[in-house]
């Protein structure tokens, strides 16, 4: 099928032809006719498959009736709103809108955070039909009353799952409340999580579900490789890979902003031109770094996941995961920067033992077993980080272990097998010694006891007499305290004194 068969206007076909495109991709082929009919769409496709053009082209076609050359801002209200999660993706989508609307009088603009809002205010106030925006900066413009959304006819959420991951759901709900009730809603993403489907049920009206690939799948043109490595040797291995393969353009992903800065500095010390791109860098720095990378002025671009969905780089052959992402879905978006537009790509991951569980989750998501390789001088003691299939014990091994455990079961004892024990006769013995062989010479245990009493009664009588005698002796010898002298004795002493 060609683009002419999709029912697009002559101006759009001219713009498509200028880009050298002849046939639509599967997502474009299925989505464009449905969107032209005015239906809500929930579209999913792998990154790099022309997803942006699949909603940009039919949107421009539907808004063509509003195109005019008037200089009055009132003649150019916002008719289409495209929400995206990151600045890089906002610029990428806006570039696509400008590319395909070059022969149209429709106006477009992009607003995002990280730069001064004053310049954006002037552009928006001049009037635009198509607005590409990040949620936070759009709400800033609404608060300052620089634009209104009362005339919006088409709402597009691009990379909706990423917006939810970044906490934009409250902003999205606030923006939706400002839109007209009757409008066309389009939701596009590379993955569809349960949260996204829940949002789609509230936002979309009888949507047409279009998925041209298995959910969370990746391009078959991408080769996946894992290099097991100690965490402390990752930087050394990365430098070795870049120098050995003489890589001139490689995108490296780290998990943190500080990690990206440190890695970029380390590469520079080894004469590998590199720059870092992450959320802490302002928009000018991020744009400059991306432009330098695209133009080949730097060999390595070190990025965090904030850039995973906004980078569109032609013929990028290598993506290296210096650290695996915490979310397995982010792996799909990272490596989606390569293997685009029919080109082959290589996704390399440097995986330490601590990242074993992350690798398992990624393989479960992809449904594949990623090949493991080793490089001389960077071997890990365990050639394979993990193998979930080998983690279970075979039946034969289980039986052997069970047999050994049963045979080794013995009664518990506080005395160890080889521990020495000293008994009452001071003879040293071990736990296994036979006590019957011990000879006891103590007369208490060897001689018989002979009593001097004929019977028990004689013993009782003698005991009673002794007790009485001892009791009388103790009482008679007991001194009498002076406080207890009898009154008779006191009277006798007074009479003698007189």
FIBAPA-534566 format. One record per residue (C-alpha): residue number from 1; residue in three letters; x, y, z. Coordinates in pm, whole numbers. Layout:
% FIBAPA-534566
> NUM ALA X Y Z;
...
//
This chain:
% FIBAPA-534566
> 1 UNK 0 0 0;
> 2 UNK 117 355 -80;
> 3 UNK 39 685 94;
> 4 UNK -184 785 -198;
> 5 UNK -422 502 -107;
> 6 UNK -470 635 248;
> 7 UNK -676 934 134;
> 8 UNK -428 1208 231;
> 9 UNK -431 1553 71;
> 10 UNK -199 1662 -207;
> 11 UNK -6 1899 20;
> 12 UNK 60 1620 271;
> 13 UNK 168 1380 -4;
> 14 UNK 416 1642 -130;
> 15 UNK 562 1678 218;
> 16 UNK 588 1300 256;
> 17 UNK 757 1269 -81;
> 18 UNK 1012 1536 16;
> 19 UNK 1119 1310 302;
> 20 UNK 1172 1020 63;
> 21 UNK 894 803 205;
> 22 UNK 696 587 -35;
> 23 UNK 510 323 163;
> 24 UNK 353 363 508;
> 25 UNK 462 154 803;
> 26 UNK 217 -98 955;
> 27 UNK 108 141 1232;
> 28 UNK 56 421 978;
> 29 UNK -135 195 743;
> 30 UNK -380 92 1015;
> 31 UNK -410 414 1217;
> 32 UNK -438 685 951;
> 33 UNK -770 569 796;
> 34 UNK -931 524 1140;
> 35 UNK -821 868 1261;
> 36 UNK -945 1031 940;
> 37 UNK -1288 890 1025;
> 38 UNK -1284 1082 1353;
> 39 UNK -1273 777 1581;
> 40 UNK -1084 752 1909;
> 41 UNK -772 537 1883;
> 42 UNK -553 352 2130;
> 43 UNK -239 274 1931;
> 44 UNK 65 73 2028;
> 45 UNK 378 4 1826;
> 46 UNK 749 -42 1871;
> 47 UNK 957 274 1884;
> 48 UNK 1106 373 1551;
> 49 UNK 811 244 1346;
> 50 UNK 669 582 1240;
> 51 UNK 426 617 1529;
> 52 UNK 452 999 1534;
> 53 UNK 358 1032 1168;
> 54 UNK 67 792 1218;
> 55 UNK -119 1058 1421;
> 56 UNK 44 1374 1280;
> 57 UNK -61 1317 918;
> 58 UNK -435 1250 977;
> 59 UNK -449 1531 1237;
> 60 UNK -318 1782 981;
> 61 UNK -564 1650 727;
> 62 UNK -862 1704 960;
> 63 UNK -750 2054 1065;
> 64 UNK -690 2173 712;
> 65 UNK -1034 2335 703;
> 66 UNK -916 2582 970;
> 67 UNK -605 2693 781;
> 68 UNK -593 3067 709;
> 69 UNK -340 3343 654;
> 70 UNK -499 3600 885;
> 71 UNK -268 3788 1120;
> 72 UNK -529 3803 1395;
> 73 UNK -461 3567 1687;
> 74 UNK -835 3514 1723;
> 75 UNK -831 3339 1385;
> 76 UNK -577 3084 1510;
> 77 UNK -710 2922 1830;
> 78 UNK -563 2595 1953;
> 79 UNK -741 2314 1765;
> 80 UNK -511 2021 1844;
> 81 UNK -321 1954 2169;
> 82 UNK -39 1700 2179;
> 83 UNK 86 1612 2530;
> 84 UNK 427 1447 2570;
> 85 UNK 634 1360 2881;
> 86 UNK 976 1515 2801;
> 87 UNK 1128 1818 2635;
> 88 UNK 1323 1609 2386;
> 89 UNK 1010 1428 2273;
> 90 UNK 822 1757 2252;
> 91 UNK 1082 1898 2014;
> 92 UNK 1085 1578 1812;
> 93 UNK 707 1575 1768;
> 94 UNK 701 1945 1683;
> 95 UNK 968 1890 1418;
> 96 UNK 746 1621 1267;
> 97 UNK 446 1858 1266;
> 98 UNK 647 2131 1093;
> 99 UNK 787 1885 841;
> 100 UNK 447 1758 725;
> 101 UNK 268 2096 743;
> 102 UNK 523 2284 533;
> 103 UNK 271 2333 250;
> 104 UNK -14 2428 482;
> 105 UNK -113 2757 647;
> 106 UNK -165 2584 981;
> 107 UNK 47 2722 1263;
> 108 UNK 218 2519 1535;
> 109 UNK 422 2579 1849;
> 110 UNK 594 2382 2125;
> 111 UNK 610 2469 2497;
> 112 UNK 815 2290 2762;
> 113 UNK 990 2362 3089;
> 114 UNK 1355 2434 3154;
> 115 UNK 1361 2756 2951;
> 116 UNK 1218 3104 2994;
> 117 UNK 843 3120 2946;
> 118 UNK 850 3475 2805;
> 119 UNK 954 3372 2453;
> 120 UNK 692 3100 2448;
> 121 UNK 423 3346 2559;
> 122 UNK 486 3569 2257;
> 123 UNK 458 3274 2019;
> 124 UNK 143 3131 2177;
> 125 UNK -32 3468 2194;
> 126 UNK 23 3518 1823;
> 127 UNK -212 3225 1764;
> 128 UNK -145 2858 1679;
> 129 UNK -372 2574 1570;
> 130 UNK -143 2293 1687;
> 131 UNK 27 2298 2026;
> 132 UNK 283 2042 2143;
> 133 UNK 340 2067 2519;
> 134 UNK 461 1902 2834;
> 135 UNK 187 1899 3102;
> 136 UNK 363 2118 3359;
> 137 UNK 455 2401 3124;
> 138 UNK 108 2393 2964;
> 139 UNK -51 2453 3304;
> 140 UNK 190 2746 3355;
> 141 UNK 58 2908 3036;
> 142 UNK -302 2842 3137;
> 143 UNK -240 2999 3478;
> 144 UNK -97 3309 3310;
> 145 UNK -393 3311 3068;
> 146 UNK -173 3316 2759;
> 147 UNK -388 3055 2582;
> 148 UNK -725 2882 2599;
> 149 UNK -823 2525 2522;
> 150 UNK -1190 2592 2457;
> 151 UNK -1161 2519 2082;
> 152 UNK -957 2198 2098;
> 153 UNK -1091 1933 1862;
> 154 UNK -817 1669 1890;
> 155 UNK -630 1556 2203;
> 156 UNK -327 1334 2160;
> 157 UNK -136 1165 2442;
> 158 UNK 199 1043 2316;
> 159 UNK 402 806 2535;
> 160 UNK 119 807 2785;
> 161 UNK 270 536 3003;
> 162 UNK 585 744 3051;
> 163 UNK 375 1042 3158;
> 164 UNK 212 828 3425;
> 165 UNK 551 698 3539;
> 166 UNK 672 1057 3577;
> 167 UNK 372 1153 3791;
> 168 UNK 184 1362 3535;
> 169 UNK -154 1200 3594;
> 170 UNK -290 1484 3818;
> 171 UNK -179 1742 3558;
> 172 UNK -341 1543 3278;
> 173 UNK -669 1522 3466;
> 174 UNK -662 1897 3528;
> 175 UNK -596 1968 3161;
> 176 UNK -875 1735 3045;
> 177 UNK -1124 1927 3256;
> 178 UNK -1043 2240 3054;
> 179 UNK -1113 2075 2716;
> 180 UNK -1445 2062 2529;
> 181 UNK -1648 1752 2599;
> 182 UNK -1683 1660 2232;
> 183 UNK -1343 1596 2079;
> 184 UNK -1134 1319 1925;
> 185 UNK -894 1143 2162;
> 186 UNK -583 957 2049;
> 187 UNK -349 768 2281;
> 188 UNK -20 630 2151;
> 189 UNK 255 445 2335;
> 190 UNK 510 171 2286;
> 191 UNK 370 -18 2589;
> 192 UNK 31 -45 2756;
> 193 UNK 34 -99 3131;
> 194 UNK -282 -169 3335;
> 195 UNK -277 193 3454;
> 196 UNK -275 318 3095;
> 197 UNK -569 99 3005;
> 198 UNK -756 230 3308;
> 199 UNK -693 588 3192;
> 200 UNK -799 497 2839;
> 201 UNK -1131 363 2965;
> 202 UNK -1207 703 3120;
> 203 UNK -1068 918 2839;
> 204 UNK -1150 737 2514;
> 205 UNK -1497 682 2369;
> 206 UNK -1535 340 2204;
> 207 UNK -1168 342 2097;
> 208 UNK -1022 136 1816;
> 209 UNK -729 -67 1951;
> 210 UNK -438 -84 1708;
> 211 UNK -133 -290 1802;
> 212 UNK 100 -382 1520;
> 213 UNK 337 -576 1746;
> 214 UNK 327 -782 2060;
> 215 UNK 302 -571 2373;
> 216 UNK 645 -470 2509;
> 217 UNK 815 -636 2212;
> 218 UNK 1128 -502 2047;
> 219 UNK 1244 -492 1690;
> 220 UNK 1379 -817 1551;
> 221 UNK 1657 -612 1390;
> 222 UNK 1814 -553 1731;
> 223 UNK 2072 -799 1866;
> 224 UNK 2095 -828 2245;
> 225 UNK 2420 -910 2425;
> 226 UNK 2503 -930 2798;
> 227 UNK 2857 -895 2934;
> 228 UNK 2882 -1019 3296;
> 229 UNK 3124 -792 3480;
> 230 UNK 3213 -673 3828;
> 231 UNK 3067 -331 3910;
> 232 UNK 3412 -186 3971;
> 233 UNK 3529 -284 3620;
> 234 UNK 3235 -152 3419;
> 235 UNK 3401 174 3318;
> 236 UNK 3714 -8 3207;
> 237 UNK 3511 -253 2999;
> 238 UNK 3306 25 2838;
> 239 UNK 3623 207 2731;
> 240 UNK 3762 -120 2596;
> 241 UNK 3448 -186 2387;
> 242 UNK 3445 165 2239;
> 243 UNK 3814 154 2150;
> 244 UNK 3818 -207 2026;
> 245 UNK 3520 -159 1792;
> 246 UNK 3621 202 1711;
> 247 UNK 3265 315 1782;
> 248 UNK 3201 667 1655;
> 249 UNK 2841 707 1772;
> 250 UNK 2715 519 2077;
> 251 UNK 2438 602 2324;
> 252 UNK 2512 494 2682;
> 253 UNK 2243 478 2951;
> 254 UNK 2302 513 3324;
> 255 UNK 2057 496 3613;
> 256 UNK 2141 827 3786;
> 257 UNK 2231 1184 3689;
> 258 UNK 2554 1188 3891;
> 259 UNK 2652 857 3740;
> 260 UNK 2608 1002 3391;
> 261 UNK 2830 1301 3474;
> 262 UNK 3103 1085 3627;
> 263 UNK 3104 846 3334;
> 264 UNK 3124 1127 3078;
> 265 UNK 3422 1278 3262;
> 266 UNK 3598 940 3278;
> 267 UNK 3554 889 2903;
> 268 UNK 3698 1233 2832;
> 269 UNK 4009 1147 3034;
> 270 UNK 4062 857 2795;
> 271 UNK 4032 1087 2493;
> 272 UNK 3679 972 2408;
> 273 UNK 3466 1278 2335;
> 274 UNK 3143 1257 2533;
> 275 UNK 2870 1462 2697;
> 276 UNK 2597 1388 2950;
> 277 UNK 2228 1460 2911;
> 278 UNK 1983 1439 3202;
> 279 UNK 1720 1630 3397;
> 280 UNK 1960 1855 3589;
> 281 UNK 2099 2011 3270;
> 282 UNK 1910 2308 3130;
> 283 UNK 1739 2291 2795;
> 284 UNK 2014 2475 2611;
> 285 UNK 2277 2230 2738;
> 286 UNK 2062 1929 2652;
> 287 UNK 1984 2058 2303;
> 288 UNK 2348 2141 2236;
> 289 UNK 2465 1798 2353;
> 290 UNK 2208 1621 2134;
> 291 UNK 2298 1831 1830;
> 292 UNK 2669 1762 1881;
> 293 UNK 2597 1392 1899;
> 294 UNK 2383 1389 1585;
> 295 UNK 2647 1585 1394;
> 296 UNK 2924 1348 1503;
> 297 UNK 3112 1607 1706;
> 298 UNK 3111 1372 2007;
> 299 UNK 3136 993 2005;
> 300 UNK 2941 908 2320;
> 301 UNK 2621 1054 2462;
> 302 UNK 2564 945 2822;
> 303 UNK 2196 972 2913;
> 304 UNK 1949 882 3184;
> 305 UNK 1603 739 3117;
> 306 UNK 1462 1091 3078;
> 307 UNK 1611 1083 2726;
> 308 UNK 1508 729 2637;
> 309 UNK 1187 831 2463;
> 310 UNK 1280 1163 2310;
> 311 UNK 1589 1082 2107;
> 312 UNK 1549 1029 1734;
> 313 UNK 1892 962 1590;
> 314 UNK 1932 830 1238;
> 315 UNK 2144 517 1188;
> 316 UNK 2237 477 1553;
> 317 UNK 2400 135 1558;
> 318 UNK 2490 85 1927;
> 319 UNK 2308 134 2255;
> 320 UNK 2492 33 2573;
> 321 UNK 2324 -14 2909;
> 322 UNK 2600 79 3152;
> 323 UNK 2344 6 3423;
> 324 UNK 2018 -181 3378;
> 325 UNK 1701 20 3442;
> 326 UNK 1490 -49 3751;
> 327 UNK 1181 -78 3532;
> 328 UNK 1205 -351 3264;
> 329 UNK 979 -149 3030;
> 330 UNK 1245 122 3022;
> 331 UNK 1483 -131 2866;
> 332 UNK 1246 -150 2567;
> 333 UNK 1255 227 2523;
> 334 UNK 1629 252 2572;
> 335 UNK 1721 3 2303;
> 336 UNK 1444 140 2081;
> 337 UNK 1684 423 1993;
> 338 UNK 1862 175 1764;
> 339 UNK 1726 -61 1499;
> 340 UNK 1503 211 1359;
> 341 UNK 1364 254 1008;
> 342 UNK 1477 -92 897;
> 343 UNK 1838 -57 1015;
> 344 UNK 2009 -317 1232;
> 345 UNK 2115 -235 1586;
> 346 UNK 2314 -381 1875;
> 347 UNK 2200 -351 2237;
> 348 UNK 2480 -422 2486;
> 349 UNK 2426 -453 2861;
> 350 UNK 2702 -455 3125;
> 351 UNK 2550 -659 3404;
> 352 UNK 2690 -708 3753;
> 353 UNK 2582 -973 4004;
> 354 UNK 2374 -714 4185;
> 355 UNK 2167 -661 3870;
> 356 UNK 2082 -1027 3831;
> 357 UNK 1715 -984 3924;
> 358 UNK 1676 -688 3686;
> 359 UNK 1807 -900 3399;
> 360 UNK 1563 -1178 3485;
> 361 UNK 1269 -936 3474;
> 362 UNK 1382 -797 3138;
> 363 UNK 1407 -1143 2987;
> 364 UNK 1062 -1230 3119;
> 365 UNK 920 -916 2962;
> 366 UNK 1083 -982 2625;
> 367 UNK 1022 -1355 2632;
> 368 UNK 1376 -1427 2515;
> 369 UNK 1704 -1550 2657;
> 370 UNK 1971 -1284 2604;
> 371 UNK 2305 -1416 2484;
> 372 UNK 2599 -1387 2723;
> 373 UNK 2955 -1319 2610;
> 374 UNK 3289 -1275 2785;
> 375 UNK 3596 -1069 2694;
> 376 UNK 3949 -1173 2783;
> 377 UNK 4065 -984 3088;
> 378 UNK 3713 -900 3202;
> 379 UNK 3589 -1245 3295;
> 380 UNK 3354 -1300 3583;
> 381 UNK 3396 -1608 3801;
> 382 UNK 3047 -1710 3705;
> 383 UNK 3033 -1713 3327;
> 384 UNK 2659 -1666 3342;
> 385 UNK 2499 -1408 3568;
> 386 UNK 2199 -1629 3611;
> 387 UNK 2015 -1916 3455;
> 388 UNK 1664 -1955 3585;
> 389 UNK 1634 -2293 3418;
> 390 UNK 1934 -2429 3608;
> 391 UNK 1820 -2301 3942;
> 392 UNK 1601 -2606 4005;
> 393 UNK 1766 -2923 4140;
> 394 UNK 1731 -3233 3928;
> 395 UNK 1530 -3526 4060;
> 396 UNK 1838 -3746 4080;
> 397 UNK 2027 -3485 4281;
> 398 UNK 1728 -3435 4508;
> 399 UNK 1709 -3811 4577;
> 400 UNK 2080 -3827 4652;
> 401 UNK 2060 -3533 4887;
> 402 UNK 1752 -3679 5049;
> 403 UNK 1926 -4014 5103;
> 404 UNK 2228 -3853 5260;
> 405 UNK 2018 -3642 5488;
> 406 UNK 1821 -3943 5607;
> 407 UNK 2134 -4147 5678;
> 408 UNK 2303 -3866 5863;
> 409 UNK 2017 -3807 6102;
> 410 UNK 2125 -3886 6464;
> 411 UNK 1989 -3798 6808;
> 412 UNK 2083 -3453 6926;
> 413 UNK 2349 -3431 7197;
> 414 UNK 2518 -3149 7378;
> 415 UNK 2846 -3341 7360;
> 416 UNK 3023 -3351 7029;
> 417 UNK 3154 -3675 6890;
> 418 UNK 3522 -3605 6965;
> 419 UNK 3474 -3397 7279;
> 420 UNK 3647 -3521 7600;
> 421 UNK 3443 -3563 7917;
> 422 UNK 3573 -3581 8278;
> 423 UNK 3358 -3800 8503;
> 424 UNK 3332 -3806 8885;
> 425 UNK 3633 -4037 8928;
> 426 UNK 3850 -3793 8727;
> 427 UNK 3886 -4038 8444;
> 428 UNK 3894 -3883 8098;
> 429 UNK 3650 -4040 7855;
> 430 UNK 3522 -3975 7505;
> 431 UNK 3164 -3980 7387;
> 432 UNK 3194 -4328 7240;
> 433 UNK 3367 -4486 7545;
> 434 UNK 3186 -4768 7723;
> 435 UNK 3102 -4669 8077;
> 436 UNK 3059 -5032 8186;
> 437 UNK 3436 -5084 8173;
> 438 UNK 3505 -4813 8432;
> 439 UNK 3628 -4935 8773;
> 440 UNK 3511 -4729 9076;
> 441 UNK 3729 -4758 9393;
> 442 UNK 3532 -4519 9616;
> 443 UNK 3414 -4715 9929;
> 444 UNK 3095 -4515 9931;
> 445 UNK 2995 -4711 9623;
> 446 UNK 3188 -5035 9679;
> 447 UNK 3139 -5124 10055;
> 448 UNK 2801 -5234 10200;
> 449 UNK 2633 -5015 10467;
> 450 UNK 2579 -5181 10817;
> 451 UNK 2356 -5006 11079;
> 452 UNK 2422 -5028 11460;
> 453 UNK 2048 -5023 11540;
> 454 UNK 1850 -5343 11560;
> 455 UNK 1538 -5192 11420;
> 456 UNK 1381 -4866 11319;
> 457 UNK 1208 -4803 11659;
> 458 UNK 1542 -4795 11840;
> 459 UNK 1667 -4537 11595;
> 460 UNK 1355 -4321 11652;
> 461 UNK 1382 -4336 12038;
> 462 UNK 1747 -4240 12040;
> 463 UNK 1680 -3955 11804;
> 464 UNK 1396 -3821 12027;
> 465 UNK 1607 -3830 12342;
> 466 UNK 1894 -3649 12179;
> 467 UNK 1664 -3379 12049;
> 468 UNK 1510 -3318 12395;
> 469 UNK 1848 -3309 12566;
> 470 UNK 1995 -3067 12315;
> 471 UNK 1689 -2842 12341;
> 472 UNK 1708 -2819 12724;
> 473 UNK 2080 -2750 12710;
> 474 UNK 2035 -2467 12462;
> 475 UNK 1754 -2300 12668;
> 476 UNK 1939 -2323 13005;
> 477 UNK 2251 -2164 12865;
> 478 UNK 2060 -1884 12693;
> 479 UNK 2131 -1541 12862;
> 480 UNK 1828 -1344 12989;
> 481 UNK 1814 -979 12879;
> 482 UNK 1797 -715 13160;
> 483 UNK 1474 -572 13025;
> 484 UNK 1293 -893 13110;
> 485 UNK 1388 -928 13489;
> 486 UNK 1079 -1042 13684;
> 487 UNK 896 -790 13915;
> 488 UNK 954 -1015 14222;
> 489 UNK 1329 -984 14187;
> 490 UNK 1300 -603 14155;
> 491 UNK 1096 -576 14481;
> 492 UNK 1352 -790 14668;
> 493 UNK 1637 -564 14554;
> 494 UNK 1450 -246 14669;
> 495 UNK 1380 -394 15023;
> 496 UNK 1747 -486 15066;
> 497 UNK 1852 -139 14970;
> 498 UNK 1623 20 15233;
//
